Amino acid sequence: MAGAEDFLLIIDVQRDFCPGGALAVPGGDEVVPVINRLVQLFDHVVLTQDWHPADHESFASRHPGRLPFETMTLSYGPQTLWPDHCVQGTGGARFHPDLVVDRAELVLRKGFRSTIDSYSAFFENDRTTPTGLGSYLRERSCRRLFLVGLALDYCVRYSAEDAQRLGFETAVILEGCRAIDLDGSRATTLTQFQALGIGTPADA
């Protein structure tokens, strides 16, 4: 059982990231029962939700001649271009229908500014603009943060790295994550976790 200072951070378990979605993560729906079990162990649960406007700059469709999964440089630096996904108000942006969400104390929407993407739950992709989650967790006396969700090698990774740098004791429960694995990004993510001291326990 998690303690009073432990928080579960559930990253982007949305329809578009699950099989059949616009940006499906292989096996993405397999995390749902794992996460639902973990939710019962925590007094404090936070959800993030990708929430893009239809004209978001990270969409390949906004850049003629560019294809999804190419990288280009935007005003804030390198950006992977994605298929249109998790567009505000669409079915694809909704949480997976089987995900237990009623115990969440906070739902943090990210990526809602059209000119900048936001992988991390803590900072937008300029790496300086905060989302406010760090302050929220400190005010709630969070000491340890356990992360699960989609995708391991993007939004989970950046969120975990930022949490660790902000001083939270951080762990990623791999059973509750799945990766896109673009050009070996899963292995790179796990190597980075080890280098930063981010735990990868089998459970909470």
C-alpha positions as CSV (number, residue, x, y, z in Angstrom):
1,M,0.0,0.0,0.0
2,A,1.3,3.4,-1.0
3,G,1.9,6.0,1.7
4,A,0.3,9.4,2.4
5,E,3.2,11.2,0.5
6,D,3.0,8.9,-2.5
7,F,1.2,10.0,-5.7
8,L,0.3,7.9,-8.8
9,L,0.7,9.9,-12.0
10,I,-1.2,8.4,-15.0
11,I,0.0,9.7,-18.3
12,D,-2.2,10.0,-21.3
13,V,-4.2,6.8,-21.3
14,Q,-6.4,8.0,-24.1
15,R,-8.2,6.4,-27.0
16,D,-5.9,7.8,-29.7
17,F,-2.9,6.1,-28.0
18,C,-4.6,2.7,-27.9
19,P,-5.1,0.2,-30.7
20,G,-7.4,1.7,-33.3
21,G,-6.5,5.2,-32.4
22,A,-4.8,7.9,-34.5
23,L,-1.4,7.4,-32.8
24,A,-1.7,3.9,-31.4
25,V,1.0,2.7,-29.1
26,P,1.5,-1.1,-29.5
27,G,-0.3,-2.8,-26.7
28,G,-1.5,0.5,-25.3
29,D,-4.7,-0.9,-24.0
30,E,-2.9,-3.5,-22.0
31,V,-1.9,-1.0,-19.4
32,V,-5.5,-0.3,-18.3
33,P,-6.1,-3.3,-16.0
34,V,-2.6,-2.8,-14.5
35,I,-3.3,0.9,-13.8
36,N,-6.8,0.2,-12.4
37,R,-5.2,-2.2,-9.9
38,L,-2.6,0.4,-8.9
39,V,-5.2,3.1,-8.5
40,Q,-6.6,1.2,-5.6
41,L,-3.3,1.4,-3.7
42,F,-2.9,5.1,-3.8
43,D,-4.6,7.9,-1.8
44,H,-3.5,10.4,-4.4
45,V,-4.0,10.0,-8.2
46,V,-3.3,12.6,-10.9
47,L,-4.2,12.1,-14.6
48,T,-2.7,13.9,-17.6
49,Q,-4.6,14.3,-20.9
50,D,-3.1,15.3,-24.2
51,W,-5.5,18.1,-25.4
52,H,-4.4,19.5,-28.8
53,P,-6.2,22.2,-30.9
54,A,-6.9,21.0,-34.4
55,D,-4.1,23.3,-35.8
56,H,-1.4,22.1,-33.5
57,E,2.2,22.8,-34.8
58,S,3.3,19.3,-33.9
59,F,0.9,17.7,-36.5
60,A,2.6,16.7,-39.7
61,S,-0.6,17.8,-41.5
62,R,0.3,21.4,-40.7
63,H,3.6,21.2,-42.7
64,P,3.2,20.5,-46.4
65,G,5.5,17.8,-47.7
66,R,6.3,16.5,-44.2
67,L,5.3,13.0,-43.0
68,P,4.4,11.8,-39.5
69,F,7.4,10.7,-37.4
70,E,9.8,13.1,-39.3
71,T,11.7,15.6,-37.1
72,M,11.8,19.3,-37.9
73,T,13.0,22.3,-36.0
74,L,10.3,24.6,-34.6
75,S,10.7,27.8,-32.7
76,Y,11.6,26.0,-29.5
77,G,13.8,23.3,-31.0
78,P,13.6,19.8,-32.5
79,Q,10.1,18.4,-32.7
80,T,8.8,15.0,-33.9
81,L,5.9,15.5,-36.2
82,W,2.8,13.3,-35.3
83,P,-0.4,12.2,-37.0
84,D,-3.3,14.4,-35.8
85,H,-4.2,13.0,-32.4
86,C,-6.0,13.8,-29.1
87,V,-7.8,16.8,-30.7
88,Q,-9.8,18.8,-28.2
89,G,-13.3,17.5,-27.8
90,T,-13.0,14.5,-30.1
91,G,-13.5,10.9,-29.1
92,G,-9.8,10.2,-29.6
93,A,-8.9,12.6,-26.8
94,R,-11.1,10.8,-24.3
95,F,-9.6,8.5,-21.7
96,H,-9.8,4.8,-22.4
97,P,-13.4,3.8,-21.5
98,D,-12.2,1.1,-19.1
99,L,-9.8,3.4,-17.2
100,V,-10.8,4.1,-13.6
101,V,-10.8,7.9,-13.4
102,D,-13.2,8.7,-10.6
103,R,-10.4,8.7,-7.9
104,A,-8.3,11.3,-9.6
105,E,-7.7,14.5,-7.6
106,L,-6.5,16.4,-10.6
107,V,-6.7,16.1,-14.4
108,L,-3.9,18.1,-16.1
109,R,-4.4,18.9,-19.7
110,K,-1.3,19.5,-21.8
111,G,-0.4,20.4,-25.3
112,F,-3.3,22.8,-25.6
113,R,-1.3,25.8,-27.0
114,S,-1.1,25.5,-30.8
115,T,2.5,26.7,-31.1
116,I,4.2,24.3,-28.7
117,D,4.0,20.7,-27.8
118,S,4.1,19.3,-24.3
119,Y,5.4,15.8,-23.6
120,S,6.2,16.3,-20.0
121,A,3.5,16.8,-17.4
122,F,5.8,19.4,-15.8
123,F,7.1,21.6,-18.6
124,E,6.2,22.3,-22.2
125,N,8.7,21.4,-24.9
126,D,10.6,24.6,-24.6
127,R,11.8,23.0,-21.3
128,T,11.1,26.2,-19.4
129,T,7.4,26.9,-19.4
130,P,5.9,25.1,-16.3
131,T,2.5,23.4,-16.3
132,G,2.0,24.0,-12.6
133,L,2.1,20.4,-11.6
134,G,5.4,20.7,-9.7
135,S,3.9,23.4,-7.5
136,Y,0.7,21.4,-7.0
137,L,2.6,18.3,-5.9
138,R,4.8,20.3,-3.5
139,E,1.8,22.0,-1.9
140,R,0.2,18.5,-1.4
141,S,3.4,17.3,0.3
142,C,4.2,14.7,-2.4
143,R,7.5,12.9,-1.7
144,R,7.4,9.9,-4.0
145,L,5.9,9.8,-7.5
146,F,5.1,6.7,-9.4
147,L,4.4,7.0,-13.1
148,V,2.5,4.8,-15.6
149,G,0.9,5.3,-18.9
150,L,1.6,6.2,-22.6
151,A,3.9,6.4,-24.1
152,L,6.9,5.2,-22.1
153,D,9.5,6.7,-24.4
154,Y,7.9,10.1,-24.8
155,C,5.4,11.6,-22.3
156,V,6.2,9.2,-19.5
157,R,9.9,9.6,-20.0
158,Y,10.0,13.4,-20.1
159,S,7.6,13.5,-17.1
160,A,9.7,11.1,-15.0
161,E,13.0,12.9,-15.9
162,D,11.5,16.3,-14.9
163,A,10.0,14.9,-11.7
164,Q,13.4,13.6,-10.7
165,R,15.1,16.8,-11.5
166,L,12.5,18.7,-9.4
167,G,13.4,16.7,-6.4
168,F,10.7,14.1,-6.2
169,E,11.7,10.5,-5.6
170,T,10.6,9.1,-8.9
171,A,9.8,5.6,-10.2
172,V,8.2,4.3,-13.4
173,I,6.2,1.1,-13.1
174,L,7.1,-0.5,-16.5
175,E,4.2,-3.0,-16.3
176,G,1.8,-0.1,-16.6
177,C,3.5,1.5,-19.6
178,R,4.0,0.7,-23.3
179,A,6.4,2.4,-25.8
180,I,6.2,3.7,-29.3
181,D,9.8,2.6,-29.7
182,L,10.8,4.9,-32.5
183,D,14.4,4.2,-33.6
184,G,15.2,2.4,-30.4
185,S,13.7,5.0,-28.1
186,R,12.5,2.5,-25.6
187,A,16.1,1.3,-24.9
188,T,17.3,4.8,-24.8
189,T,14.6,5.7,-22.2
190,L,15.6,2.9,-19.9
191,T,19.3,3.8,-20.1
192,Q,18.4,7.4,-19.2
193,F,16.3,6.3,-16.3
194,Q,19.2,4.3,-14.9
195,A,21.6,7.2,-15.4
196,L,19.3,9.6,-13.5
197,G,18.4,7.2,-10.7
198,I,14.8,6.8,-11.7
199,G,13.5,3.5,-10.3
200,T,11.7,0.9,-12.4
201,P,10.0,-1.3,-9.8
202,A,7.8,-4.2,-10.6
203,D,5.0,-2.7,-8.5
204,A,4.3,0.2,-6.1
